[in-house]
Amino acid sequence: MDSYQLWRTLHVTSAVLLVGNVTVTGFWAYFLYRRRREVGFRTIARGILLTDVIFTLVGGTGLTVTGILMIRAHQTSILDTPWLERGVVLLAASTLVWLVSLLPDQLRMERLDQSDDRGMRRLFTRWSVVGWASTVLLFIALWSMVMKR
């Protein structure tokens, strides 16, 4: 296996980790949120933070690094390749949303007093809506990269 094939394998693996984690986390968080009185949502929020650090951060970093390596190896111009530009812009937008909105809301949910159900509902609803919108961006980026459109 040459280095480009290795980078491409790691690139796809990173995309699976990133997109898979954010998708599964959204579903599990919803199901567990509905049982927050039994489980305690603070525990759930900690789990979300942990999986984000492990899978989202590692997947996103791996995706970015291997993408850069492959672009450099093929001397491809991002601006002259519409599907590549779209994928990069959408990944960047989703990452920005995660850093500016989702991650701070996760920290707020983790620290919120468990008796503040109204505050938790407000935070979780915003986190979910923004998170699913951000996840859609990743799926569009994935489609653009795979279909090269």
C-alpha positions in Angstrom: 0.0 0.0 0.0 1.5 3.3 -1.0 1.2 6.4 1.2 -1.7 7.9 -0.8 -3.8 4.7 -0.4 -3.0 4.8 3.3 -4.1 8.5 3.6 -7.3 7.7 1.7 -8.1 4.8 4.0 -7.5 7.0 7.0 -9.6 9.7 5.4 -12.6 7.5 4.9 -12.1 6.0 8.4 -12.0 9.5 9.9 -15.2 10.4 8.0 -16.9 7.4 9.4 -15.8 8.2 12.9 -16.9 11.8 12.6 -20.2 11.5 10.8 -21.1 8.2 12.6 -20.5 9.7 16.0 -22.5 12.9 15.5 -25.4 11.0 14.0 -25.5 8.2 16.7 -24.9 10.7 19.5 -28.0 12.7 18.3 -30.2 9.7 18.5 -28.9 8.3 21.8 -29.0 11.7 23.4 -32.7 12.1 22.4 -33.7 8.7 23.8 -31.7 9.2 27.0 -33.0 12.8 27.4 -36.5 11.4 27.5 -35.4 9.3 30.5 -33.5 12.1 32.2 -35.3 11.8 35.5 -34.2 8.1 35.8 -30.7 8.5 34.4 -29.7 12.0 35.2 -28.9 14.1 32.2 -25.6 15.3 33.6 -24.2 11.8 33.1 -25.5 11.8 29.6 -23.9 15.2 28.9 -20.6 13.9 30.2 -20.9 10.9 27.8 -21.5 13.2 24.9 -18.5 15.3 25.8 -16.3 12.2 26.1 -17.4 10.8 22.7 -17.0 14.2 21.1 -13.4 14.4 22.3 -12.6 10.8 21.2 -14.5 10.4 18.0 -15.6 13.8 16.7 -12.2 15.5 17.4 -10.1 12.6 16.3 -12.3 12.0 13.2 -12.4 15.7 12.3 -8.6 16.0 12.8 -7.9 12.9 10.8 -10.2 14.0 8.0 -8.5 17.4 7.8 -4.9 16.1 8.0 -5.4 13.3 5.5 -7.4 15.6 3.2 -4.5 18.1 3.1 -2.0 15.4 2.5 -4.0 14.0 -0.5 -4.6 17.5 -1.9 -0.8 18.2 -1.7 0.1 14.8 -3.2 -2.2 15.4 -6.2 -1.4 19.1 -6.4 -5.1 19.8 -6.5 -6.5 23.3 -6.2 -9.4 23.5 -3.8 -10.8 26.6 -5.5 -10.7 25.0 -9.0 -12.4 21.8 -7.8 -16.1 22.7 -6.9 -16.9 19.4 -5.1 -13.7 19.7 -3.0 -14.3 23.3 -2.2 -17.9 22.5 -1.1 -16.7 19.6 1.1 -14.1 21.8 2.8 -16.4 24.7 3.3 -19.2 22.5 4.7 -16.7 20.7 7.1 -15.4 24.1 8.2 -18.9 25.4 8.8 -19.9 22.3 10.7 -16.7 22.5 12.8 -17.3 26.2 13.5 -20.9 25.5 14.7 -19.6 22.7 16.9 -17.0 25.0 18.5 -19.2 28.1 18.9 -22.5 26.6 19.8 -22.6 22.8 20.4 -19.6 22.4 22.6 -20.5 25.3 24.9 -24.1 24.0 25.2 -22.8 20.5 26.0 -20.7 22.1 28.8 -23.7 24.0 30.0 -25.8 20.9 30.1 -23.1 19.0 32.0 -22.9 21.8 34.6 -26.7 22.6 34.9 -28.5 21.9 38.1 -30.4 18.6 37.6 -33.5 20.2 39.1 -33.6 22.9 36.4 -35.8 20.9 34.0 -36.8 24.1 32.0 -33.2 25.1 31.5 -32.2 21.6 30.5 -35.1 21.4 28.0 -34.1 24.8 26.5 -30.4 23.8 26.2 -31.1 20.3 24.9 -33.6 21.6 22.3 -31.2 24.2 21.0 -28.3 21.7 21.0 -30.4 19.2 19.1 -31.7 21.6 16.4 -28.3 23.2 15.8 -26.6 19.8 16.0 -28.9 18.2 13.4 -28.4 21.1 11.1 -24.7 20.8 11.5 -24.9 17.0 10.9 -26.9 17.7 7.6 -23.9 19.9 6.5 -21.6 16.9 7.1 -23.8 14.6 5.1 -23.9 17.1 2.2 -20.1 17.3 2.4 -19.8 13.5 2.4 -22.1 13.3 -0.6 -20.1 16.0 -2.5 -16.8 14.2 -1.8 -18.1 10.7 -2.7 -20.0 11.8 -5.8 -17.5 14.5 -6.8 -20.3 17.0 -7.5 
